Amino acid sequence: MNSIDREMSGDLKNGFKCIVQCARNPAVYFAERLWKSMKGAGTNDSLLVRIIVSRSELDLVEIKQEFLNRYHKTVYKMIEGDTSGDYKKLLLALVGRN
């Protein structure tokens, strides 16, 4: 990561850092992105949906565990508090309680 920081800048630097982070530990990478999509005021719906849908059959179980370890909240509870209506029901069904 240090060489990326030294040699690159802007969007290219950010892109390469994301690639390295995801390659090193996908569960950590996606747990952090899920947190960023729901923390604070408002929800980054496109990021939230993209992660839940794209990872639901691959490694969502590991991502949810990493999320709990890092942020001491479940993905389920975060979605429950951050969304509403049918959108909320759909996301909760995809994520599952456990």
ChimeraX commands (.cxc) that place a marker at each C-alpha (Angstrom):
marker #1 position 0.00,0.00,0.00 radius 0.5
marker #1 position 2.88,2.38,0.70 radius 0.5
marker #1 position 4.11,2.16,-2.88 radius 0.5
marker #1 position 0.60,2.90,-4.16 radius 0.5
marker #1 position 0.44,5.95,-1.89 radius 0.5
marker #1 position 3.86,7.14,-3.08 radius 0.5
marker #1 position 3.49,6.47,-6.79 radius 0.5
marker #1 position -0.14,7.26,-7.55 radius 0.5
marker #1 position -2.79,9.85,-6.89 radius 0.5
marker #1 position -6.47,10.57,-7.36 radius 0.5
marker #1 position -8.92,8.01,-8.71 radius 0.5
marker #1 position -6.17,5.68,-9.92 radius 0.5
marker #1 position -4.69,5.53,-6.41 radius 0.5
marker #1 position -8.12,4.89,-4.88 radius 0.5
marker #1 position -8.88,2.19,-7.44 radius 0.5
marker #1 position -5.63,0.32,-6.85 radius 0.5
marker #1 position -6.07,0.53,-3.08 radius 0.5
marker #1 position -9.56,-0.97,-3.39 radius 0.5
marker #1 position -8.22,-3.82,-5.53 radius 0.5
marker #1 position -5.49,-4.61,-3.01 radius 0.5
marker #1 position -7.85,-4.40,-0.02 radius 0.5
marker #1 position -10.39,-6.67,-1.69 radius 0.5
marker #1 position -7.73,-9.18,-2.75 radius 0.5
marker #1 position -6.25,-9.34,0.76 radius 0.5
marker #1 position -9.52,-9.88,2.62 radius 0.5
marker #1 position -12.84,-9.59,0.76 radius 0.5
marker #1 position -14.93,-9.92,3.94 radius 0.5
marker #1 position -13.20,-6.94,5.55 radius 0.5
marker #1 position -13.43,-4.90,2.34 radius 0.5
marker #1 position -17.17,-5.46,1.91 radius 0.5
marker #1 position -17.94,-5.08,5.64 radius 0.5
marker #1 position -16.29,-1.66,5.54 radius 0.5
marker #1 position -18.24,-0.71,2.41 radius 0.5
marker #1 position -21.52,-1.84,4.00 radius 0.5
marker #1 position -20.77,0.29,7.06 radius 0.5
marker #1 position -20.00,3.30,4.86 radius 0.5
marker #1 position -23.26,2.80,2.96 radius 0.5
marker #1 position -25.36,3.07,6.16 radius 0.5
marker #1 position -23.42,5.14,8.71 radius 0.5
marker #1 position -24.51,8.66,9.55 radius 0.5
marker #1 position -27.45,10.49,8.04 radius 0.5
marker #1 position -28.90,8.95,4.92 radius 0.5
marker #1 position -28.13,5.72,3.12 radius 0.5
marker #1 position -26.04,5.13,0.03 radius 0.5
marker #1 position -28.69,2.86,-1.48 radius 0.5
marker #1 position -26.81,1.99,-4.65 radius 0.5
marker #1 position -23.77,0.79,-2.68 radius 0.5
marker #1 position -25.91,-1.08,-0.15 radius 0.5
marker #1 position -27.92,-2.91,-2.82 radius 0.5
marker #1 position -24.86,-3.66,-4.95 radius 0.5
marker #1 position -23.06,-5.35,-2.06 radius 0.5
marker #1 position -26.05,-7.29,-0.70 radius 0.5
marker #1 position -27.15,-8.56,-4.10 radius 0.5
marker #1 position -23.69,-9.32,-5.51 radius 0.5
marker #1 position -22.36,-11.06,-2.39 radius 0.5
marker #1 position -25.53,-12.80,-1.16 radius 0.5
marker #1 position -24.63,-16.21,-2.57 radius 0.5
marker #1 position -20.86,-15.91,-2.34 radius 0.5
marker #1 position -19.57,-14.74,1.01 radius 0.5
marker #1 position -22.27,-12.72,2.74 radius 0.5
marker #1 position -22.05,-14.95,5.84 radius 0.5
marker #1 position -18.36,-14.03,6.29 radius 0.5
marker #1 position -19.07,-10.36,5.54 radius 0.5
marker #1 position -21.84,-10.25,8.16 radius 0.5
marker #1 position -19.52,-11.81,10.76 radius 0.5
marker #1 position -16.74,-9.35,9.97 radius 0.5
marker #1 position -19.26,-6.49,10.17 radius 0.5
marker #1 position -20.37,-7.65,13.63 radius 0.5
marker #1 position -16.76,-8.03,14.81 radius 0.5
marker #1 position -15.79,-4.54,13.63 radius 0.5
marker #1 position -18.89,-2.47,14.39 radius 0.5
marker #1 position -20.64,-4.47,17.16 radius 0.5
marker #1 position -23.94,-4.34,15.26 radius 0.5
marker #1 position -25.47,-6.83,12.88 radius 0.5
marker #1 position -26.03,-5.99,9.23 radius 0.5
marker #1 position -29.66,-6.98,9.81 radius 0.5
marker #1 position -30.11,-4.39,12.60 radius 0.5
marker #1 position -28.37,-1.68,10.58 radius 0.5
marker #1 position -30.62,-2.29,7.57 radius 0.5
marker #1 position -33.65,-2.48,9.85 radius 0.5
marker #1 position -32.88,0.96,11.26 radius 0.5
marker #1 position -31.76,2.59,8.02 radius 0.5
marker #1 position -34.42,1.55,5.49 radius 0.5
marker #1 position -38.19,1.24,5.29 radius 0.5
marker #1 position -41.11,-0.36,3.48 radius 0.5
marker #1 position -40.82,-3.08,0.87 radius 0.5
marker #1 position -37.23,-2.06,0.18 radius 0.5
marker #1 position -36.39,-2.88,3.81 radius 0.5
marker #1 position -38.27,-6.21,3.64 radius 0.5
marker #1 position -36.39,-7.23,0.50 radius 0.5
marker #1 position -32.96,-6.38,1.91 radius 0.5
marker #1 position -33.71,-8.13,5.20 radius 0.5
marker #1 position -34.88,-11.23,3.34 radius 0.5
marker #1 position -31.64,-11.30,1.32 radius 0.5
marker #1 position -29.46,-10.75,4.39 radius 0.5
marker #1 position -31.29,-13.10,6.77 radius 0.5
marker #1 position -31.24,-12.79,10.55 radius 0.5
marker #1 position -28.16,-14.93,11.18 radius 0.5
marker link #1:1,2 radius 0.2
marker link #1:2,3 radius 0.2
marker link #1:3,4 radius 0.2
marker link #1:4,5 radius 0.2
marker link #1:5,6 radius 0.2
marker link #1:6,7 radius 0.2
marker link #1:7,8 radius 0.2
marker link #1:8,9 radius 0.2
marker link #1:9,10 radius 0.2
marker link #1:10,11 radius 0.2
marker link #1:11,12 radius 0.2
marker link #1:12,13 radius 0.2
marker link #1:13,14 radius 0.2
marker link #1:14,15 radius 0.2
marker link #1:15,16 radius 0.2
marker link #1:16,17 radius 0.2
marker link #1:17,18 radius 0.2
marker link #1:18,19 radius 0.2
marker link #1:19,20 radius 0.2
marker link #1:20,21 radius 0.2
marker link #1:21,22 radius 0.2
marker link #1:22,23 radius 0.2
marker link #1:23,24 radius 0.2
marker link #1:24,25 radius 0.2
marker link #1:25,26 radius 0.2
marker link #1:26,27 radius 0.2
marker link #1:27,28 radius 0.2
marker link #1:28,29 radius 0.2
marker link #1:29,30 radius 0.2
marker link #1:30,31 radius 0.2
marker link #1:31,32 radius 0.2
marker link #1:32,33 radius 0.2
marker link #1:33,34 radius 0.2
marker link #1:34,35 radius 0.2
marker link #1:35,36 radius 0.2
marker link #1:36,37 radius 0.2
marker link #1:37,38 radius 0.2
marker link #1:38,39 radius 0.2
marker link #1:39,40 radius 0.2
marker link #1:40,41 radius 0.2
marker link #1:41,42 radius 0.2
marker link #1:42,43 radius 0.2
marker link #1:43,44 radius 0.2
marker link #1:44,45 radius 0.2
marker link #1:45,46 radius 0.2
marker link #1:46,47 radius 0.2
marker link #1:47,48 radius 0.2
marker link #1:48,49 radius 0.2
marker link #1:49,50 radius 0.2
marker link #1:50,51 radius 0.2
marker link #1:51,52 radius 0.2
marker link #1:52,53 radius 0.2
marker link #1:53,54 radius 0.2
marker link #1:54,55 radius 0.2
marker link #1:55,56 radius 0.2
marker link #1:56,57 radius 0.2
marker link #1:57,58 radius 0.2
marker link #1:58,59 radius 0.2
marker link #1:59,60 radius 0.2
marker link #1:60,61 radius 0.2
marker link #1:61,62 radius 0.2
marker link #1:62,63 radius 0.2
marker link #1:63,64 radius 0.2
marker link #1:64,65 radius 0.2
marker link #1:65,66 radius 0.2
marker link #1:66,67 radius 0.2
marker link #1:67,68 radius 0.2
marker link #1:68,69 radius 0.2
marker link #1:69,70 radius 0.2
marker link #1:70,71 radius 0.2
marker link #1:71,72 radius 0.2
marker link #1:72,73 radius 0.2
marker link #1:73,74 radius 0.2
marker link #1:74,75 radius 0.2
marker link #1:75,76 radius 0.2
marker link #1:76,77 radius 0.2
marker link #1:77,78 radius 0.2
marker link #1:78,79 radius 0.2
marker link #1:79,80 radius 0.2
marker link #1:80,81 radius 0.2
marker link #1:81,82 radius 0.2
marker link #1:82,83 radius 0.2
marker link #1:83,84 radius 0.2
marker link #1:84,85 radius 0.2
marker link #1:85,86 radius 0.2
marker link #1:86,87 radius 0.2
marker link #1:87,88 radius 0.2
marker link #1:88,89 radius 0.2
marker link #1:89,90 radius 0.2
marker link #1:90,91 radius 0.2
marker link #1:91,92 radius 0.2
marker link #1:92,93 radius 0.2
marker link #1:93,94 radius 0.2
marker link #1:94,95 radius 0.2
marker link #1:95,96 radius 0.2
marker link #1:96,97 radius 0.2
marker link #1:97,98 radius 0.2
view
